[in-house]
Amino acid sequence: MLKTAFFSKLSKKSRKFQFAMDFTRKLSFLVFLLCILISLQNQDDIDTNNKFSSHDDKYCSLSDDESHYIFDVDSFPPLPMFATTSHVERKLQQQTGARESLKYDYYHQTCPQAERIIRSSVRDLFKKRPQIAPALLRLAFHDCFVEGCDASVLLDPAEGFHSEKESPPNESLKGFDVIDIIKSELEEACPGVVSCADAVVLAARESVILTGGPFYPLKTGRRDSVASFGEIATFELPSPQDDLSKMIESFSSKGFDEREAVSLLGAHSTGVIHCKFFINRLYNFSGTNSSDPTMNSEFVSLLRSKCNTNQASLMSPASKSQSPSQLVSSSPSPSSIIDELASALVEEPAMKMDYEGPGANFGTLYFRSLLQGRGILYVDQQLTAGEETKTWVQAYASDVSLFHKDFGLVMMKLSNLGVLTAPMGQVRKDCRKVS
């Protein structure tokens, strides 16, 4: 009896075991089929990638080590010359196989003097025209905020090709001529090695240092885009007229939280703001025929002394009649470009961001001014309208070292947005056109 019961239990366990084995075999077979399908799909992707990524790079070999990235960045394949692509199409091209890593001192073998050349060029130009520093900082922001730091903002318009330079938010961008000078010196020292994208972010870092801001480490190895994204620039770049919620949404879409947004806007500590960007706050805020009530009344008077309704609409003849590409001759000398750059930077009426005079504490005046209702741009003053953003404004106003630390970190993050690395993109010989 006990023996019968024992074998009965054993038989039930065997059946359960057999059922489990059958289920496992079926599941394994399904997984096997799925793996085959995935392999076939990956082969299609590899074939497509090979079609797009056939560029040779005689200076750099591919690396499997992805640990050099500070942040997780997207990688895109190069596109046909003067091609334009939608945001969705560009994102669909991310999974394209192996790519190089950004590295510290990436050019130590191929162009060891690269960063020194950029540093000395910016410093030499800054001595003659200090305005180039905020111009280069703004140029880097406008490049990186639109599909990543790929020098796409530097491309000139061409037939059938809409440049980011033509988008309304970029019409007042400066610094293209400075990048031309830097690139010509890099090409003389190391032809075809250093990308325009690296030149832009490294020149921006030097500009931050020259205006009293912090040094921050940057990895290099970026490549240049062969496409420009004028429509995306038009709709995605933050506006000086944005309210708090729109500003937060804009920065959040690029992966920046509120603390980082406040820190990044601290770049407005230097440079000038043209009257047309804040004239409505002085005379006809929201159709009221009066000034913005959040502004300090004495500050309104100061700004009105700089900007009136007639001045705000005036542009200098040079800025109206000449495009950025026309400011540089076909074969310019560095000295002639410097002279042309100096005259080109004289423009419409504007207000200095450091209106109390330049100081060593980059950021201090900017954040303290916001707490006093003396923010020049509406988007800046809006930082005091939110609980969290105002908290960081207060923190940075009282602790400049905290702001410098945070600003360095956020500039590192900005400089690594959506970069292209080999074999994607290219290294342009002329930053204004695809090689």
Backbone hydrogen bonds, N-H to C=O, Kabsch-Sander energy under -0.5 kcal/mol:
donor,donor_aa,acceptor,acceptor_aa,energy
5,A,1,M,-2.3
6,F,2,L,-2.4
7,F,3,K,-2.3
8,S,4,T,-2.0
9,K,5,A,-2.4
10,L,6,F,-2.3
11,S,7,F,-2.2
12,K,8,S,-2.0
13,K,9,K,-2.4
14,S,10,L,-2.3
15,R,11,S,-2.3
16,K,12,K,-2.3
17,F,13,K,-2.7
18,Q,14,S,-3.1
19,F,15,R,-2.7
20,A,16,K,-2.4
21,M,17,F,-2.6
22,D,18,Q,-2.6
23,F,19,F,-2.5
24,T,20,A,-2.6
25,R,21,M,-2.7
26,K,22,D,-2.3
27,L,23,F,-2.7
28,S,24,T,-2.9
29,F,25,R,-2.1
30,L,26,K,-2.2
31,V,27,L,-2.5
32,F,28,S,-2.5
33,L,29,F,-2.3
34,L,30,L,-2.5
35,C,31,V,-2.5
36,I,32,F,-1.9
37,L,33,L,-2.3
38,I,34,L,-2.6
39,S,35,C,-2.6
40,L,36,I,-2.4
41,Q,37,L,-2.3
42,N,38,I,-2.9
43,Q,39,S,-2.2
44,D,40,L,-1.8
45,D,41,Q,-2.1
46,I,42,N,-2.8
47,D,43,Q,-2.5
48,T,44,D,-2.4
49,N,45,D,-2.8
50,N,46,I,-2.9
51,K,47,D,-1.6
52,F,48,T,-1.5
53,S,49,N,-2.6
58,K,56,D,-0.5
66,E,64,D,-0.8
69,Y,66,E,-1.4
73,V,71,F,-0.6
82,F,226,V,-0.8
83,A,80,P,-2.2
90,R,86,S,-2.2
91,K,87,H,-2.0
92,L,88,V,-2.0
93,Q,89,E,-0.6
93,Q,90,R,-0.9
94,Q,91,K,-1.5
96,T,94,Q,-1.9
100,E,422,A,-3.1
103,K,220,T,-2.6
106,Y,103,K,-0.9
108,H,105,D,-1.8
111,C,107,Y,-2.6
114,A,111,C,-2.3
117,I,113,Q,-2.5
118,I,114,A,-2.1
119,R,115,E,-2.4
120,S,116,R,-2.7
121,S,117,I,-2.2
122,V,118,I,-2.2
123,R,119,R,-2.3
124,D,120,S,-2.4
125,L,121,S,-2.2
126,F,122,V,-2.4
127,K,123,R,-1.6
128,K,124,D,-0.8
128,K,125,L,-0.5
129,R,125,L,-2.7
132,I,129,R,-2.0
133,A,130,P,-1.5
135,A,131,Q,-1.4
136,L,132,I,-2.5
137,L,133,A,-1.9
138,R,134,P,-2.5
139,L,135,A,-2.1
140,A,136,L,-2.0
141,F,137,L,-1.8
142,H,138,R,-2.5
143,D,139,L,-1.8
144,C,140,A,-2.8
145,F,141,F,-2.3
146,V,143,D,-1.0
147,E,145,F,-0.7
148,G,144,C,-1.0
149,C,417,L,-2.4
150,D,148,G,-1.7
154,L,151,A,-1.2
155,L,152,S,-1.0
156,D,432,R,-2.9
158,A,161,F,-1.5
161,F,158,A,-2.5
163,S,161,F,-0.6
165,K,155,L,-0.5
166,E,163,S,-1.2
167,S,164,E,-1.3
170,N,167,S,-1.9
171,E,168,P,-1.3
173,L,170,N,-1.6
179,I,175,G,-2.0
180,D,176,F,-1.9
181,I,177,D,-2.0
182,I,178,V,-2.5
183,K,179,I,-3.0
184,S,180,D,-2.3
185,E,181,I,-1.8
186,L,182,I,-2.2
187,E,183,K,-2.8
188,E,184,S,-1.6
189,A,185,E,-1.7
190,C,186,L,-3.5
193,V,190,C,-1.4
194,V,190,C,-0.6
199,A,195,S,-1.6
200,V,196,C,-2.3
201,V,197,A,-1.8
202,L,198,D,-2.4
203,A,199,A,-2.2
204,A,200,V,-1.9
205,R,201,V,-1.8
206,E,202,L,-1.9
207,S,203,A,-1.8
208,V,204,A,-2.1
209,I,205,R,-2.0
210,L,206,E,-2.2
211,T,207,S,-1.3
212,G,209,I,-1.6
213,G,208,V,-3.0
220,T,103,K,-3.3
223,R,420,L,-2.3
224,D,426,Q,-3.6
225,S,150,D,-2.8
228,S,83,A,-0.5
230,G,162,H,-0.8
233,A,229,F,-2.4
234,T,230,G,-1.9
235,F,231,E,-1.5
236,E,232,I,-2.5
237,L,233,A,-1.3
242,D,239,S,-1.7
247,M,243,D,-2.4
248,I,244,L,-2.7
249,E,245,S,-2.2
250,S,246,K,-2.4
251,F,247,M,-2.3
252,S,248,I,-2.6
253,S,249,E,-1.8
254,K,251,F,-1.2
255,G,252,S,-1.8
256,F,251,F,-2.3
261,A,257,D,-2.3
262,V,258,E,-2.3
263,S,259,R,-2.2
264,L,260,E,-2.9
265,L,261,A,-2.2
266,G,262,V,-0.6
266,G,263,S,-0.9
267,A,264,L,-1.8
268,H,265,L,-2.2
269,S,266,G,-1.6
270,T,267,A,-1.4
273,I,351,M,-2.7
274,H,272,V,-0.5
275,C,349,P,-2.3
277,F,274,H,-2.1
278,F,275,C,-2.0
279,I,275,C,-1.6
281,R,278,F,-1.2
282,L,278,F,-0.6
282,L,279,I,-1.0
283,Y,279,I,-1.4
284,N,280,N,-1.0
285,F,290,S,-3.0
287,G,284,N,-1.4
288,T,285,F,-1.6
292,D,281,R,-2.7
295,M,292,D,-2.0
296,N,373,G,-2.8
300,V,296,N,-2.1
301,S,297,S,-1.8
302,L,298,E,-1.9
303,L,299,F,-2.6
304,R,300,V,-2.5
305,S,301,S,-1.4
306,K,302,L,-0.8
306,K,303,L,-0.7
307,C,303,L,-2.4
312,A,308,N,-2.3
313,S,310,N,-0.8
314,L,311,Q,-1.6
320,K,316,S,-1.6
321,S,317,P,-2.5
322,Q,318,A,-1.7
326,Q,323,S,-1.0
327,L,323,S,-0.7
327,L,324,P,-1.0
328,V,325,S,-0.8
337,I,333,S,-2.2
338,I,334,P,-2.1
339,D,335,S,-2.0
340,E,336,S,-2.4
341,L,337,I,-2.9
342,A,338,I,-2.3
343,S,339,D,-1.8
344,A,340,E,-2.2
345,L,341,L,-1.4
346,V,343,S,-1.3
347,E,345,L,-0.8
351,M,273,I,-2.4
353,M,271,G,-3.3
354,D,271,G,-0.5
355,Y,352,K,-0.7
355,Y,353,M,-1.0
357,G,354,D,-2.3
362,F,212,G,-0.9
362,F,360,A,-1.6
364,T,361,N,-1.7
365,L,361,N,-0.6
367,F,363,G,-2.1
368,R,364,T,-2.2
369,S,365,L,-2.5
370,L,366,Y,-1.5
371,L,367,F,-1.4
372,Q,368,R,-0.8
372,Q,369,S,-0.7
373,G,370,L,-1.3
374,R,369,S,-3.1
379,V,240,P,-1.9
381,Q,377,L,-2.2
382,Q,378,Y,-1.9
383,L,380,D,-1.8
384,T,381,Q,-1.7
385,A,382,Q,-2.0
390,K,386,G,-2.4
391,T,387,E,-1.5
392,W,388,E,-1.6
393,V,389,T,-2.0
394,Q,390,K,-2.6
395,A,391,T,-2.0
396,Y,392,W,-2.6
397,A,393,V,-2.1
398,S,394,Q,-1.3
399,D,395,A,-1.3
403,F,399,D,-1.7
404,H,400,V,-2.7
405,K,401,S,-2.1
406,D,402,L,-2.6
407,F,403,F,-3.4
408,G,404,H,-2.2
409,L,405,K,-1.9
410,V,406,D,-2.5
411,M,407,F,-2.1
412,M,408,G,-1.8
413,K,409,L,-2.0
414,L,410,V,-2.6
415,S,411,M,-2.3
416,N,412,M,-0.5
416,N,413,K,-1.0
417,L,414,L,-1.6
419,V,416,N,-0.8
420,L,223,R,-0.5
424,M,421,T,-2.4
426,Q,224,D,-1.7
428,R,426,Q,-0.7
433,K,430,D,-1.6
